[in-house]
Every structure is written in C-alpha cells, then in structure tokens.
Amino acid sequence: MSAEMVSSTNVLTIYIPLLNEGTTVVRPTQGVKLGENAYKVLPTQAYDPNDEEWQFPPGSIVACAAETRNGQEVLVARRRLT
C-alpha cells in the first residue's frame, strides 16, 4: 500500500492478542482500515518478535471485533483474513 493511499483517517488503534504470556494480554498497535472490519496490522516502534509473540504479526490482514476493556470499547484482532 502506497503512502498516498494511507490517510490518517484510515489508521486506527487496534489490539493484538499476545501468545505465551501466561494470561490474556493484548498489545495496542496501529492498523490501516482496508474495509468494513478489515485492517492491516502495523508494528509498534519497539516491535520485537523475540520479545513478544503477536497472534497476528505486522503485515497481517485481520478482522477486528469491538470489545469492552477497562470500560472502553476497543477493536481487537480476532482472525486472519489473508
């Protein structure tokens, strides 16, 4: 996706489940909205796959679901689309 096609209105905060943490944990990151519930996962600045195992690594296209966490509605990646 070229820079011209990505506007700030297309980039939202999404949450990625982490694996092997011993408890349920999600990591906030950015996602580029591609469609109705489709997002391309972007890495955080400090992304290190040796430190955290993301269920959906950067570059993945995911479907997100709205969930309430700590009293706020957030988008959580729930399945890979491609």
N, CA, C and O atoms as a GROMACS GRO file, in nm:
protein
  328
    1MET      N    1   0.085  -0.117   0.000
    1MET     CA    2   0.000   0.000   0.000
    1MET      C    3   0.089   0.123   0.000
    1MET      O    4   0.178   0.136   0.084
    2SER      N    5   0.066   0.211  -0.094
    2SER     CA    6   0.150   0.330  -0.105
    2SER      C    7   0.111   0.433   0.000
    2SER      O    8   0.000   0.431   0.053
    3ALA      N    9   0.204   0.524   0.028
    3ALA     CA   10   0.180   0.629   0.126
    3ALA      C   11   0.064   0.719   0.084
    3ALA      O   12  -0.008   0.771   0.168
    4GLU      N   13   0.046   0.736  -0.046
    4GLU     CA   14  -0.062   0.821  -0.094
    4GLU      C   15  -0.198   0.763  -0.058
    4GLU      O   16  -0.295   0.837  -0.040
    5MET      N   17  -0.207   0.629  -0.048
    5MET     CA   18  -0.334   0.564  -0.022
    5MET      C   19  -0.367   0.561   0.127
    5MET      O   20  -0.482   0.535   0.163
    6VAL      N   21  -0.272   0.587   0.214
    6VAL     CA   22  -0.295   0.581   0.358
    6VAL      C   23  -0.312   0.721   0.412
    6VAL      O   24  -0.220   0.802   0.406
    7SER      N   25  -0.430   0.750   0.463
    7SER     CA   26  -0.450   0.880   0.527
    7SER      C   27  -0.465   0.857   0.676
    7SER      O   28  -0.489   0.744   0.721
    8SER      N   29  -0.451   0.963   0.753
    8SER     CA   30  -0.461   0.950   0.898
    8SER      C   31  -0.599   0.901   0.940
    8SER      O   32  -0.613   0.844   1.048
    9THR      N   33  -0.701   0.923   0.857
    9THR     CA   34  -0.834   0.874   0.892
    9THR      C   35  -0.847   0.724   0.872
    9THR      O   36  -0.940   0.663   0.924
   10ASN      N   37  -0.753   0.663   0.799
   10ASN     CA   38  -0.755   0.519   0.777
   10ASN      C   39  -0.674   0.443   0.880
   10ASN      O   40  -0.679   0.320   0.883
   11VAL      N   41  -0.599   0.512   0.966
   11VAL     CA   42  -0.514   0.447   1.065
   11VAL      C   43  -0.580   0.460   1.203
   11VAL      O   44  -0.605   0.570   1.252
   12LEU      N   45  -0.608   0.344   1.263
   12LEU     CA   46  -0.675   0.339   1.393
   12LEU      C   47  -0.595   0.253   1.489
   12LEU      O   48  -0.512   0.173   1.447
   13THR      N   49  -0.621   0.270   1.617
   13THR     CA   50  -0.560   0.182   1.717
   13THR      C   51  -0.640   0.052   1.720
   13THR      O   52  -0.762   0.052   1.736
   14ILE      N   53  -0.568  -0.058   1.706
   14ILE     CA   54  -0.627  -0.191   1.721
   14ILE      C   55  -0.543  -0.267   1.824
   14ILE      O   56  -0.429  -0.229   1.853
   15TYR      N   57  -0.599  -0.373   1.878
   15TYR     CA   58  -0.530  -0.451   1.980
   15TYR      C   59  -0.505  -0.592   1.928
   15TYR      O   60  -0.594  -0.657   1.872
   16ILE      N   61  -0.381  -0.639   1.947
   16ILE     CA   62  -0.340  -0.770   1.900
   16ILE      C   63  -0.319  -0.862   2.020
   16ILE      O   64  -0.245  -0.826   2.112
   17PRO      N   65  -0.383  -0.979   2.023
   17PRO     CA   66  -0.358  -1.074   2.132
   17PRO      C   67  -0.212  -1.122   2.129
   17PRO      O   68  -0.156  -1.148   2.022
   18LEU      N   69  -0.153  -1.134   2.248
   18LEU     CA   70  -0.018  -1.188   2.260
   18LEU      C   71  -0.027  -1.334   2.301
   18LEU      O   72  -0.117  -1.373   2.376
   19LEU      N   73   0.065  -1.414   2.252
   19LEU     CA   74   0.070  -1.556   2.283
   19LEU      C   75   0.176  -1.584   2.388
   19LEU      O   76   0.272  -1.508   2.402
   20ASN      N   77   0.159  -1.692   2.461
   20ASN     CA   78   0.258  -1.741   2.558
   20ASN      C   79   0.292  -1.642   2.668
   20ASN      O   80   0.407  -1.632   2.709
   21GLU      N   81   0.192  -1.569   2.716
   21GLU     CA   82   0.212  -1.471   2.823
   21GLU      C   83   0.167  -1.525   2.959
   21GLU      O   84   0.194  -1.462   3.062
   22GLY      N   85   0.099  -1.640   2.962
   22GLY     CA   86   0.051  -1.695   3.087
   22GLY      C   87  -0.084  -1.641   3.130
   22GLY      O   88  -0.145  -1.695   3.222
   23THR      N   89  -0.132  -1.538   3.065
   23THR     CA   90  -0.263  -1.479   3.090
   23THR      C   91  -0.307  -1.410   2.961
   23THR      O   92  -0.228  -1.396   2.868
   24THR      N   93  -0.432  -1.368   2.955
   24THR     CA   94  -0.482  -1.299   2.836
   24THR      C   95  -0.426  -1.157   2.832
   24THR      O   96  -0.449  -1.077   2.923
   25VAL      N   97  -0.352  -1.128   2.726
   25VAL     CA   98  -0.291  -0.996   2.709
   25VAL      C   99  -0.311  -0.951   2.565
   25VAL      O  100  -0.300  -1.031   2.473
   26VAL      N  101  -0.342  -0.823   2.547
   26VAL     CA  102  -0.349  -0.765   2.413
   26VAL      C  103  -0.255  -0.645   2.407
   26VAL      O  104  -0.238  -0.574   2.506
   27ARG      N  105  -0.196  -0.623   2.292
   27ARG     CA  106  -0.100  -0.515   2.268
   27ARG      C  107  -0.162  -0.412   2.176
   27ARG      O  108  -0.207  -0.449   2.067
   28PRO      N  109  -0.168  -0.284   2.215
   28PRO     CA  110  -0.216  -0.184   2.121
   28PRO      C  111  -0.113  -0.157   2.013
   28PRO      O  112   0.007  -0.153   2.039
   29THR      N  113  -0.161  -0.140   1.893
   29THR     CA  114  -0.078  -0.101   1.780
   29THR      C  115  -0.166  -0.026   1.682
   29THR      O  116  -0.283   0.001   1.713
   30GLN      N  117  -0.115   0.007   1.568
   30GLN     CA  118  -0.192   0.076   1.466
   30GLN      C  119  -0.234  -0.023   1.358
   30GLN      O  120  -0.165  -0.121   1.330
   31GLY      N  121  -0.348   0.004   1.298
   31GLY     CA  122  -0.397  -0.076   1.187
   31GLY      C  123  -0.452   0.016   1.080
   31GLY      O  124  -0.518   0.115   1.110
   32VAL      N  125  -0.425  -0.018   0.955
   32VAL     CA  126  -0.479   0.058   0.842
   32VAL      C  127  -0.611  -0.006   0.804
   32VAL      O  128  -0.617  -0.124   0.770
   33LYS      N  129  -0.718   0.073   0.809
   33LYS     CA  130  -0.850   0.021   0.774
   33LYS      C  131  -0.857  -0.003   0.624
   33LYS      O  132  -0.834   0.088   0.544
   34LEU      N  133  -0.889  -0.127   0.587
   34LEU     CA  134  -0.897  -0.164   0.446
   34LEU      C  135  -1.041  -0.183   0.400
   34LEU      O  136  -1.069  -0.173   0.280
   35GLY      N  137  -1.130  -0.209   0.493
   35GLY     CA  138  -1.270  -0.236   0.458
   35GLY      C  139  -1.353  -0.237   0.583
   35GLY      O  140  -1.311  -0.188   0.688
   36GLU      N  141  -1.473  -0.293   0.574
   36GLU     CA  142  -1.570  -0.294   0.684
   36GLU      C  143  -1.507  -0.332   0.818
   36GLU      O  144  -1.512  -0.253   0.912
   37ASN      N  145  -1.449  -0.448   0.829
   37ASN     CA  146  -1.382  -0.492   0.953
   37ASN      C  147  -1.243  -0.542   0.924
   37ASN      O  148  -1.189  -0.621   1.002
   38ALA      N  149  -1.183  -0.500   0.815
   38ALA     CA  150  -1.051  -0.548   0.774
   38ALA      C  151  -0.945  -0.442   0.800
   38ALA      O  152  -0.960  -0.325   0.765
   39TYR      N  153  -0.835  -0.487   0.864
   39TYR     CA  154  -0.726  -0.397   0.900
   39TYR      C  155  -0.593  -0.463   0.868
   39TYR      O  156  -0.577  -0.584   0.887
   40LYS      N  157  -0.498  -0.383   0.821
   40LYS     CA  158  -0.360  -0.430   0.804
   40LYS      C  159  -0.284  -0.390   0.930
   40LYS      O  160  -0.281  -0.273   0.967
   41VAL      N  161  -0.223  -0.489   0.996
   41VAL     CA  162  -0.152  -0.467   1.122
   41VAL      C  163  -0.020  -0.398   1.096
   41VAL      O  164   0.059  -0.443   1.012
   42LEU      N  165   0.005  -0.289   1.167
   42LEU     CA  166   0.132  -0.217   1.161
   42LEU      C  167   0.212  -0.245   1.288
   42LEU      O  168   0.152  -0.268   1.394
   43PRO      N  169   0.344  -0.244   1.280
   43PRO     CA  170   0.424  -0.269   1.401
   43PRO      C  171   0.428  -0.147   1.492
   43PRO      O  172   0.409  -0.034   1.446
   44THR      N  173   0.452  -0.171   1.620
   44THR     CA  174   0.482  -0.060   1.711
   44THR      C  175   0.627  -0.020   1.684
   44THR      O  176   0.700  -0.095   1.620
   45GLN      N  177   0.668   0.096   1.733
   45GLN     CA  178   0.807   0.139   1.713
   45GLN      C  179   0.906   0.041   1.775
   45GLN      O  180   1.014   0.021   1.721
   46ALA      N  181   0.869  -0.018   1.887
   46ALA     CA  182   0.960  -0.108   1.958
   46ALA      C  183   0.928  -0.256   1.930
   46ALA      O  184   0.966  -0.342   2.009
   47TYR      N  185   0.860  -0.285   1.819
   47TYR     CA  186   0.823  -0.424   1.789
   47TYR      C  187   0.946  -0.513   1.784
   47TYR      O  188   1.042  -0.485   1.712
   48ASP      N  189   0.942  -0.621   1.862
   48ASP     CA  190   1.050  -0.719   1.864
   48ASP      C  191   0.987  -0.858   1.874
   48ASP      O  192   0.940  -0.896   1.981
   49PRO      N  193   0.985  -0.934   1.763
   49PRO     CA  194   0.921  -1.066   1.766
   49PRO      C  195   0.991  -1.164   1.861
   49PRO      O  196   0.934  -1.267   1.895
   50ASN      N  197   1.112  -1.132   1.903
   50ASN     CA  198   1.180  -1.218   2.000
   50ASN      C  199   1.136  -1.188   2.143
   50ASN      O  200   1.159  -1.268   2.234
   51ASP      N  201   1.073  -1.072   2.163
   51ASP     CA  202   1.028  -1.031   2.296
   51ASP      C  203   0.881  -1.062   2.319
   51ASP      O  204   0.842  -1.106   2.428
   52GLU      N  205   0.798  -1.040   2.217
   52GLU     CA  206   0.654  -1.065   2.225
   52GLU      C  207   0.611  -1.145   2.103
   52GLU      O  208   0.653  -1.116   1.991
   53GLU      N  209   0.526  -1.244   2.126
   53GLU     CA  210   0.473  -1.323   2.015
   53GLU      C  211   0.330  -1.277   1.988
   53GLU      O  212   0.236  -1.311   2.060
   54TRP      N  213   0.316  -1.198   1.881
   54TRP     CA  214   0.184  -1.149   1.843
   54TRP      C  215   0.109  -1.260   1.772
   54TRP      O  216   0.166  -1.332   1.689
   55GLN      N  217  -0.020  -1.276   1.802
   55GLN     CA  218  -0.101  -1.375   1.732
   55GLN      C  219  -0.108  -1.342   1.583
   55GLN      O  220  -0.111  -1.432   1.499
   56PHE      N  221  -0.110  -1.212   1.552
   56PHE     CA  222  -0.113  -1.166   1.414
   56PHE      C  223   0.001  -1.066   1.396
   56PHE      O  224  -0.013  -0.951   1.437
   57PRO      N  225   0.113  -1.106   1.337
   57PRO     CA  226   0.228  -1.018   1.326
   57PRO      C  227   0.204  -0.903   1.228
   57PRO      O  228   0.111  -0.907   1.148
   58PRO      N  229   0.288  -0.799   1.235
   58PRO     CA  230   0.276  -0.687   1.142
   58PRO      C  231   0.270  -0.738   0.996
   58PRO      O  232   0.340  -0.831   0.958
   59GLY      N  233   0.184  -0.672   0.919
   59GLY     CA  234   0.164  -0.711   0.780
   59GLY      C  235   0.042  -0.800   0.762
   59GLY      O  236  -0.009  -0.812   0.650
   60SER      N  237  -0.005  -0.862   0.870
   60SER     CA  238  -0.124  -0.947   0.862
   60SER      C  239  -0.247  -0.863   0.833
   60SER      O  240  -0.256  -0.747   0.874
   61ILE      N  241  -0.342  -0.922   0.760
   61ILE     CA  242  -0.472  -0.860   0.739
   61ILE      C  243  -0.568  -0.933   0.832
   61ILE      O  244  -0.582  -1.055   0.825
   62VAL      N  245  -0.634  -0.857   0.920
   62VAL     CA  246  -0.717  -0.918   1.024
   62VAL      C  247  -0.857  -0.861   1.026
   62VAL      O  248  -0.881  -0.749   0.980
   63ALA      N  249  -0.948  -0.940   1.082
   63ALA     CA  250  -1.082  -0.892   1.113
   63ALA      C  251  -1.083  -0.857   1.261
   63ALA      O  252  -1.035  -0.935   1.344
   64CYS      N  253  -1.137  -0.741   1.294
   64CYS     CA  254  -1.142  -0.697   1.434
   64CYS      C  255  -1.286  -0.697   1.483
   64CYS      O  256  -1.381  -0.679   1.407
   65ALA      N  257  -1.300  -0.718   1.613
   65ALA     CA  258  -1.430  -0.712   1.678
   65ALA      C  259  -1.423  -0.607   1.788
   65ALA      O  260  -1.321  -0.595   1.856
   66ALA      N  261  -1.531  -0.533   1.805
   66ALA     CA  262  -1.539  -0.435   1.913
   66ALA      C  263  -1.560  -0.509   2.044
   66ALA      O  264  -1.650  -0.592   2.056
   67GLU      N  265  -1.477  -0.478   2.143
   67GLU     CA  266  -1.487  -0.538   2.276
   67GLU      C  267  -1.472  -0.429   2.380
   67GLU      O  268  -1.408  -0.326   2.355
   68THR      N  269  -1.530  -0.450   2.497
   68THR     CA  270  -1.517  -0.354   2.607
   68THR      C  271  -1.406  -0.402   2.699
   68THR      O  272  -1.411  -0.513   2.752
   69ARG      N  273  -1.305  -0.318   2.717
   69ARG     CA  274  -1.192  -0.347   2.805
   69ARG      C  275  -1.166  -0.224   2.890
   69ARG      O  276  -1.149  -0.114   2.838
   70ASN      N  277  -1.163  -0.245   3.022
   70ASN     CA  278  -1.142  -0.134   3.116
   70ASN      C  279  -1.241  -0.020   3.092
   70ASN      O  280  -1.206   0.097   3.103
   71GLY      N  281  -1.365  -0.056   3.059
   71GLY     CA  282  -1.469   0.043   3.040
   71GLY      C  283  -1.467   0.116   2.907
   71GLY      O  284  -1.547   0.207   2.886
   72GLN      N  285  -1.375   0.078   2.818
   72GLN     CA  286  -1.367   0.144   2.686
   72GLN      C  287  -1.390   0.042   2.576
   72GLN      O  288  -1.350  -0.074   2.587
   73GLU      N  289  -1.456   0.085   2.470
   73GLU     CA  290  -1.474  -0.002   2.355
   73GLU      C  291  -1.350   0.008   2.267
   73GLU      O  292  -1.309   0.117   2.226
   74VAL      N  293  -1.289  -0.108   2.238
   74VAL     CA  294  -1.168  -0.112   2.156
   74VAL      C  295  -1.186  -0.218   2.046
   74VAL      O  296  -1.273  -0.305   2.056
   75LEU      N  297  -1.103  -0.209   1.943
   75LEU     CA  298  -1.103  -0.308   1.835
   75LEU      C  299  -0.994  -0.411   1.861
   75LEU      O  300  -0.876  -0.377   1.872
   76VAL      N  301  -1.034  -0.538   1.871
   76VAL     CA  302  -0.940  -0.647   1.897
   76VAL      C  303  -0.936  -0.739   1.776
   76VAL      O  304  -1.040  -0.784   1.727
   77ALA      N  305  -0.815  -0.766   1.727
   77ALA     CA  306  -0.799  -0.857   1.613
   77ALA      C  307  -0.841  -0.997   1.656
   77ALA      O  308  -0.794  -1.047   1.758
   78ARG      N  309  -0.928  -1.061   1.580
   78ARG     CA  310  -0.980  -1.192   1.617
   78ARG      C  311  -0.952  -1.302   1.515
   78ARG      O  312  -0.951  -1.419   1.552
   79ARG      N  313  -0.931  -1.267   1.388
   79ARG     CA  314  -0.898  -1.372   1.291
   79ARG      C  315  -0.825  -1.312   1.172
   79ARG      O  316  -0.845  -1.196   1.135
   80ARG      N  317  -0.740  -1.394   1.113
   80ARG     CA  318  -0.664  -1.354   0.994
   80ARG      C  319  -0.755  -1.364   0.873
   80ARG      O  320  -0.832  -1.460   0.861
   81LEU      N  321  -0.747  -1.267   0.785
   81LEU     CA  322  -0.828  -1.269   0.663
   81LEU      C  323  -0.751  -1.319   0.543
   81LEU      O  324  -0.811  -1.374   0.450
   82THR      N  325  -0.620  -1.302   0.542
   82THR     CA  326  -0.541  -1.349   0.428
   82THR      C  327  -0.419  -1.424   0.475
   82THR      O  328  -0.341  -1.471   0.393
   0.00000   0.00000   0.00000
